[in-house]
Amino acid sequence: MYPILFQIGSIKIGSYGILLATAFLTGFLLVNRQFKKNGCDIDLAWDLHFLAIFGGLVGSRIMFILENFKDFMSDPMSMIFSTTGFSVLGGYVMAFGLCAWRVRKSEEGFFKLADLYAPGLAVGYCIGRLGCIAAGDGCYGIPCDLPWAMSFPNGVVSTLSSSNEVLSELYMKMNPGKLLPADISVHPTPLYESLSTFVLLMMLLFCKWNIGSGGRFGLFLTWFGVSRFFVEFIRLNPFDYFGMSSSQLVSILFVISGVIILLTSKHRKEHLQ
């Protein structure tokens, strides 16, 4: 992994930032293509892009703080202004709220625009998760010895046992009697999510859907929510809410919303190109 790609003077250019920017740009270009193909206002698309960036970054940081509230209370300013530490589910929730507010002021149907945006959300998440792998930012999973396990000795959040007390304690708990390795191999959970979302992206772009308006967006919410819910079981997040992590609670809301939208989409007859 390469947390820092290069440095200009005192400014460090990180792999996560580069791939995050690539994720946003690729998603926006794909959405613009969908808007043009279906005769929608490109100016509206750019309004939604701006709100998606703002809501995505702010919401992701707020969610990360909630997931790591004890660390936040010990050093709040450091976490607020850190260049790392984002939880994408919070970003999706805030970005969705802001974009929904903007769409209400337009003449376009909400679910039609949500369908057009769904592939952009998928490709953005797919690329963004690769940024987590490149930076080793701590989004990885629990220790494992599978053939595809990865370690991040130079990551933003290192897997070296000498510098990661939480991961070291978990390894010893999972492997009693074993010696603690210098570098702990873990589940590359961001890669799992990236691959899952890539499959979803292919479905959204190339499958022919005999469903009404909102169906693609409903599929996105359902697939994304189910995928994230199960991946959480092998991540390092604490299970503090009814035996679940905060991300799992949000994932359940995604799934419920997605299923409802899917089931009701047949009553909305508008189809996309």
N, C-alpha and C positions, 0 to 999 in steps of 0.2 A: 504494500500500500504506500501511497505517497501523499501524506497530509498536506505538505507544502510543495507546490510545483516549482515555484521560483520566487525570487524576492527582488523588488525594485526599491533600493534604498532601505528604508525601515518598513516598507509595506510588503507584507507576505501575501502571496496569492495562493490560496489553498485549493486542493482538488475538489473539496465539497462545494465551495462557492462556485467554481467553474461549472461543475456538473449540475448544480442547482439552477444556475442561470441558463444552461443548455436545456434543462428540463422545462423551465418556463417558456423559453423561446420556441422550442419544438412544439410544445402544447399549443401555444398561441397561433403558430403558423398553421397547424392542423385544424384548429377551430376556425380560423379565417377561411381556410379552404372549404370547410363544411358550410360556413355562412354564405359564401359566394355561390356555392353549388345549389343552395336552397333559396337563393334570392333574398337573403336577410341583410340588414343594415350593418356594414363593416364598422361604422362609427360606434354603434352599440357594442360590437364585439370588443373594440379597444377600451371602451368604458368598463366592460366586464373584466378585461384583462388587468386593468389598473386595480380594480377592487379585489381581484383574485390575488394579486401580488401582496397588497396591503393586508388583506385578511389572512392570507396564507402565512405570512411571516409573523404577524402579531399573534394570531391564534395558535400557531405552532409553539411560540415561545411561552405563551400563557399555559398551554397544556403541559409543556415540559416542566414548568415551575410547579404546577399542581402535582405532577408525578414525582417530583423530587423536592417536596415542600420543606423537609427537614434541612436539606442542604441550602435551600433558598433562605431560610431563616437565619442560618449561621453566617451567610455572606450574600445578602440580597443584591447589592449593586453589581457584584462580580457576575452573577448569573444573568441579571437583566441585560447587561451590556456585553456578554460573551459572544464571540463569533460562532460558537457551537451550541448545541442544545436546543433541538427542535423536535416536536412531536406532531407529525403530519396530520393526525386525526383532528387535533384542535384547529389546525390551519384550514382543513376542509370545512369544518363546522362554521367558522367565522366567515370564510370566503363565500360559502353558500348563502349565509344570511345576508351579507352585503349585496351579493349579486341578485338574490331574490328581491331585495328592496329596489334595486335598479330596474329589474325586468318589469316590475309592477307599473313603472312609469312609461313603459314602451307599449307599442301596439302589437308586438309579437306575443304569441302564446308562451307561457312559462315552460310547459313540458316540451314544446318543440325546441326551444333554445337549450333546455337541459339535455335533450338528446344530442344536439349538435355539439355540446360541450363535453359529453361523456368520453369520446375518444381522446380529446386533449388532456383530460384529467388522467386517463390511463397511461398515456405515453409520458406525461410529466412525472407521474409517480414511479414508473418503470425506470426512467433515467435517474431520477432523484435518489432512488435507493442504491444505485450503483455508486453515487457519491458517498453514501455511508460506508460502502465497502472500501472505496479508494482512500477515505480519510481514517477509517477505523475509529469512528466517533462514539463507540460504545453501544450502538444499536444491535450488536451481535447477541447471540444466544448463550445458553448454558454450555458447560464443558461437554465434549463428546469425543469419541475416537473413531468416528466414521471416516471412510476414505476421502470424502470431500470436506472434512473439517478444516477450518482455517484458523490462523493466529495472526495477531496484529501487534507485534512487539514494538513497532514504531508508530502505532496509531495515536490519535488524539487521546483515546482512553486505551492504554496499553493492556495487552493480555499477559505481560510479564508478571509472574507471581510476586516478584519483589516490589512491584508498584501498584498492584491491584488486590487489595485485601479482600474485598467482597468476592471476587472471582476465585481467589485462593481458598477462602473458607468454604465456598460452595463445592469446589473440586474435592476437598478433603471429606466433606460430608457425603458426596456422591461416590467416592472411592476410598472407603476406610481401609487402612492398612497399606495403601500405596504411597510411594514417595511423591512429594509435590514437584512437578516439573518446573524448569526455569521459565518455560513459555507454555501457556495453556491453550490447547486447541478447543475451538468452540463451534457451535452451529452458526453458519453464515446466514442468519435469518434475513438480512436485507436482500440477499441473493434469492432466497426462496420467494420473497414477496415480489421481487422484480420479475422473476420467471412467471409467477402466477398472473401478474398484471399484464405481462406480454401476451399470454394466452387470451386473456380478456380483451386486450386491444385488437387482436386478430379477429375475434368473434364480432366485436363491434363494427369493424371496418369491412369485413368480407362475407359475413353470414347474411343471408337474405331473411329479413324478419317480417313475418305476417302479423305484426302487432301494431297497436295504435300509438299515438303520441305519448311519450314518457316511458315507453318500454325499454329503450336502450339505457336510459338513465336509471331506471329501476333495476335492470340487470347489473349495471355498474355498482350500485349501492349494495346489492345483495352479494355479488361475487366478492367485492372488496371487503365487506363486513365479515363474511364467513372465513375468508382467507386470513384476515388479521386476527380474528378471534382465536383460531387454532394455532397460529404462529406464536401468539402470546404465551402459550403454555411452555415454550422452550426459549423464551426470552428472560432477561434478568429483572424485569419489572416486578415490584412487589404486588402481592394479591391481597390488598387491604380492603376491598369492597365486596362483601358477601362472598369471599373466597375467589374473587376475580380482580383483575387489574382494572385501572381506570380506562385503559384502551379497550378492554373487552366490553365494558359497559357501553362505551360509545359505539363499538362494533355492533352490539345487539340493536341499538337504535337504528344504525344503518340498515341492518338486515330487515327489521320490521318495516321501516319506511320503504325499502326497495321492494319487498314482497307486495305491500299494499299498492304501490305504484304499478308494478307489473300486472297484478290482478285486475286493476281498474283501467289499464291502458286500452283494453279492447273497446271501451266505450268512447275513446277519443280517436277518431277515424283518420286524423292527418298522418300521412306517411312521408318519410324523408327520401331524398334522392341519394 
